Each structure stands twice: as structure tokens, then as C-alpha cells.
Amino acid sequence: MTALLAGLALGLALIVPIGAQNVFVFGQGVSLGMPRALWAVAGAGLCDTLLIVLGATGASALLDSVPGLRPAMLAAGALFLTYLGVKSLRAKPAEIADETGSWSPARTLRRTAAVSLLNPHAVLDTVGVLGAAIAAQAAASRAVFATGAVAASWVWFLLLAGAATGLRGFMTKERRVWFDRASGAILLVFAAWLAYEFVVVLK
């Protein structure tokens, strides 16, 4: 039980702070509501589960040993977040009204996976930090600790999507536009951060 709670606490500490993945899942809850937003929850949870398992099996050492992998991840993440940010900043009420009509589970899963796996900070934190923490546990406790970390991701994303769904009644199309633009600005800040780190890594 101690190992499970420790994994849960560390997982929440890494995932709760605002980031591109949280912004996206929350936005899906506002845009689509339940149960459609559960596809975003599932996508984000599965991606985090995959990264935690990779960290537990020693993939963090691979991230440090492959030349050029970190700069490539930073560049890809910066470009993708810039695309999402600009798209959100250009949101219009008419486009928001039609969003549910273009919805599909596969599209939501693809977008969630892209936000989750093209964010190098999320990858490095999940694989590196959690991987090191899992490795530091006693052999008998590692699986339980990892289970707690995985549970943290699923519980948090479910709560996030649920809270966003609760706000749908308040979010008129006009308010949604400003919410989307604020989300876009946040994503562009993260994109700029990744681009800065890319430049620093190349020096």
C-alpha cells in the first residue's frame, strides 16, 4: 500500500501542473462533453501508461544515449504545439458550432496521442523521472509503484474531462472562442519554451 500511494503521489505531482496534454484533455471535455471526451481520457491515459512502462524497463537510458534524439524531440514538439496554438487562436464561433459534427473516436485518439507523445517534456518526465523512481524501489515493490503512477494519470485525466464537461452549460459559443484563444496562447508559450531549449541544446 505504501508503494502504491507513493507512485500515485509522484504521478500526480508530475501530471497535475498545467501542460499541453492537460490543456488538450480539458478542451475536449468542454468541446465534446461526456462520454465523447472519454476517448481523449483513454488516449492520454494509454500514452502515459506506455511511457511509464518504457521508463520501468529502462528506456530512460536510451533517451540519453541516442545522439540527436533530444533535439529532434524538442523541434517536433515545438512545431506541433505551434500548429495547435495557432489553430486555437484563430477559432471562430461558426467553427466551434460544427466541431461535434466532425468528431470521431479515431480522430480524437490520434490528436491525443500526438499531444502526448510529441511533447518532449512529458516524455522525459514520464520516462526519465518515473523510470528512475521505479528503478529505485525494492524489486518486490516496483510493479505496485508503477501501478500507482499509472492510476494517477487515468484518475487525473478523468477528473479533468469531467470538470470541463460540467462547464459546458456556461460555455456559450462566444465564451468558447475566448477559451480556445487562451488555450492557444498557452500552447504557444510551451512551443516557444521548447524552441528555446532546442536552440540551447544545439549550442
PLY file of the C-alpha trace (Angstrom):
ply
format ascii 1.0
element vertex 203
property float x
property float y
property float z
element edge 202
property int vertex1
property int vertex2
end_header
0.00 0.00 0.00
2.87 2.39 0.79
4.46 1.80 -2.62
1.09 2.24 -4.35
0.42 5.56 -2.63
3.97 6.76 -3.29
3.59 6.00 -7.01
0.20 7.72 -7.04
1.62 10.82 -5.32
4.62 11.11 -7.65
2.45 10.54 -10.71
0.07 13.31 -9.65
2.97 15.65 -8.85
4.25 15.26 -12.42
0.94 15.40 -14.26
-1.20 17.95 -12.38
0.83 21.08 -13.30
-0.58 22.74 -16.42
0.80 21.43 -19.68
-0.18 20.85 -23.29
-1.70 17.45 -22.53
-3.90 18.83 -19.74
-4.99 21.79 -21.87
-5.99 19.43 -24.69
-7.95 16.98 -22.50
-9.75 19.84 -20.75
-10.57 21.40 -24.12
-12.04 18.12 -25.34
-14.25 17.97 -22.26
-15.53 21.48 -22.95
-15.96 20.87 -26.68
-17.46 17.39 -26.66
-18.65 16.59 -23.15
-19.11 13.10 -21.80
-18.99 10.37 -22.98
-17.11 11.56 -26.09
-14.35 13.17 -24.01
-13.62 9.71 -22.56
-11.79 8.97 -25.82
-9.34 11.77 -25.01
-9.02 10.41 -21.46
-8.33 6.95 -22.85
-5.77 8.26 -25.35
-3.88 10.31 -22.76
-4.05 7.52 -20.18
-2.79 4.90 -22.62
0.09 7.12 -23.76
1.15 7.78 -20.18
0.85 4.08 -19.37
3.10 3.26 -22.33
5.68 5.85 -21.28
5.67 4.67 -17.65
6.16 1.06 -18.75
9.03 2.15 -21.01
10.57 4.04 -18.11
10.23 1.00 -15.87
12.01 -1.16 -18.44
15.00 1.17 -18.77
14.12 3.34 -21.78
15.39 6.44 -19.93
18.95 5.29 -20.58
18.14 5.04 -24.30
16.93 8.67 -24.38
20.28 9.81 -23.01
22.41 7.58 -25.23
20.99 8.24 -28.72
22.73 11.27 -30.30
20.37 13.89 -31.67
17.23 12.33 -30.18
16.57 15.12 -27.68
16.94 17.98 -30.22
14.68 16.12 -32.66
12.03 15.68 -29.97
12.23 19.34 -28.99
11.93 20.51 -32.62
8.98 18.22 -33.36
7.24 19.24 -30.15
7.73 22.97 -30.82
6.34 22.68 -34.36
3.33 20.64 -33.35
2.40 22.86 -30.40
2.79 25.92 -32.64
0.34 24.38 -35.11
-2.19 23.62 -32.35
-1.71 27.04 -30.76
-2.22 29.00 -33.98
-5.26 26.90 -34.84
-6.82 27.62 -31.44
-6.05 31.34 -31.67
-7.91 31.50 -34.99
-11.05 29.87 -33.54
-14.39 31.33 -34.67
-17.91 30.74 -33.29
-19.09 29.10 -36.53
-16.23 26.59 -36.41
-16.97 25.75 -32.77
-20.60 25.10 -33.60
-19.59 22.50 -36.19
-16.91 20.76 -34.12
-19.02 17.93 -32.78
-20.14 17.07 -36.30
-16.57 16.28 -37.36
-15.87 14.26 -34.22
-14.77 10.65 -34.38
-13.08 8.36 -31.82
-10.13 7.71 -34.16
-9.55 11.44 -34.75
-9.65 12.17 -31.02
-7.24 9.32 -30.26
-4.81 10.48 -32.97
-4.80 14.06 -31.72
-4.43 12.99 -28.09
-1.54 10.68 -28.94
0.19 13.44 -30.88
-0.14 15.92 -27.99
1.07 13.30 -25.53
3.96 11.79 -27.48
5.23 14.87 -29.32
5.69 16.74 -26.04
9.31 16.05 -25.07
8.87 17.34 -21.53
6.05 14.88 -20.91
8.12 12.06 -22.40
11.27 12.91 -20.47
9.41 13.43 -17.20
7.39 10.26 -17.51
10.11 8.00 -18.88
13.05 9.59 -17.10
11.76 10.70 -13.69
9.24 7.94 -13.13
11.59 5.37 -14.66
14.32 6.33 -12.21
11.85 6.33 -9.30
10.57 2.88 -10.22
14.12 1.54 -10.53
14.91 2.92 -7.07
12.17 0.81 -5.45
12.76 -2.61 -3.97
12.25 -5.30 -6.60
9.05 -6.54 -4.96
7.55 -3.03 -4.90
8.33 -1.84 -8.42
5.19 -3.14 -10.12
2.98 -1.74 -7.36
4.71 1.67 -7.50
4.31 1.76 -11.29
0.63 0.83 -10.91
0.13 3.81 -8.62
1.79 6.14 -11.15
-0.39 4.78 -13.97
-3.52 5.16 -11.84
-2.61 8.81 -11.17
-2.72 9.59 -14.91
-6.05 7.90 -15.51
-7.73 9.41 -12.43
-6.45 12.92 -13.19
-7.50 12.90 -16.84
-10.93 11.55 -15.91
-11.40 14.30 -13.30
-10.17 16.94 -15.76
-12.57 15.87 -18.51
-15.42 15.60 -16.01
-14.79 19.11 -14.65
-14.63 20.51 -18.18
-17.90 18.78 -19.08
-19.52 20.46 -16.08
-18.59 23.85 -17.55
-20.24 23.21 -20.91
-23.50 24.86 -19.87
-21.61 28.05 -19.03
-19.60 28.00 -22.25
-21.58 29.78 -24.94
-20.02 29.87 -28.41
-18.66 33.34 -27.75
-17.09 32.29 -24.45
-15.71 29.15 -26.07
-13.88 31.30 -28.60
-12.06 33.13 -25.82
-11.35 29.86 -24.01
-9.88 28.40 -27.20
-7.78 31.51 -27.77
-6.47 31.39 -24.21
-5.61 27.70 -24.72
-3.85 28.60 -27.95
-1.78 31.24 -26.19
-0.75 28.70 -23.53
0.25 26.19 -26.21
2.32 28.83 -27.99
4.14 29.61 -24.73
5.05 25.93 -24.43
6.10 25.88 -28.09
8.40 28.86 -27.51
9.86 27.15 -24.46
10.64 24.01 -26.47
12.13 26.09 -29.30
14.37 27.91 -26.81
15.57 24.62 -25.35
16.20 23.33 -28.87
18.48 26.30 -29.55
20.28 25.80 -26.22
20.82 22.09 -26.90
22.39 22.84 -30.29
24.92 25.29 -28.84
0 1
1 2
2 3
3 4
4 5
5 6
6 7
7 8
8 9
9 10
10 11
11 12
12 13
13 14
14 15
15 16
16 17
17 18
18 19
19 20
20 21
21 22
22 23
23 24
24 25
25 26
26 27
27 28
28 29
29 30
30 31
31 32
32 33
33 34
34 35
35 36
36 37
37 38
38 39
39 40
40 41
41 42
42 43
43 44
44 45
45 46
46 47
47 48
48 49
49 50
50 51
51 52
52 53
53 54
54 55
55 56
56 57
57 58
58 59
59 60
60 61
61 62
62 63
63 64
64 65
65 66
66 67
67 68
68 69
69 70
70 71
71 72
72 73
73 74
74 75
75 76
76 77
77 78
78 79
79 80
80 81
81 82
82 83
83 84
84 85
85 86
86 87
87 88
88 89
89 90
90 91
91 92
92 93
93 94
94 95
95 96
96 97
97 98
98 99
99 100
100 101
101 102
102 103
103 104
104 105
105 106
106 107
107 108
108 109
109 110
110 111
111 112
112 113
113 114
114 115
115 116
116 117
117 118
118 119
119 120
120 121
121 122
122 123
123 124
124 125
125 126
126 127
127 128
128 129
129 130
130 131
131 132
132 133
133 134
134 135
135 136
136 137
137 138
138 139
139 140
140 141
141 142
142 143
143 144
144 145
145 146
146 147
147 148
148 149
149 150
150 151
151 152
152 153
153 154
154 155
155 156
156 157
157 158
158 159
159 160
160 161
161 162
162 163
163 164
164 165
165 166
166 167
167 168
168 169
169 170
170 171
171 172
172 173
173 174
174 175
175 176
176 177
177 178
178 179
179 180
180 181
181 182
182 183
183 184
184 185
185 186
186 187
187 188
188 189
189 190
190 191
191 192
192 193
193 194
194 195
195 196
196 197
197 198
198 199
199 200
200 201
201 202
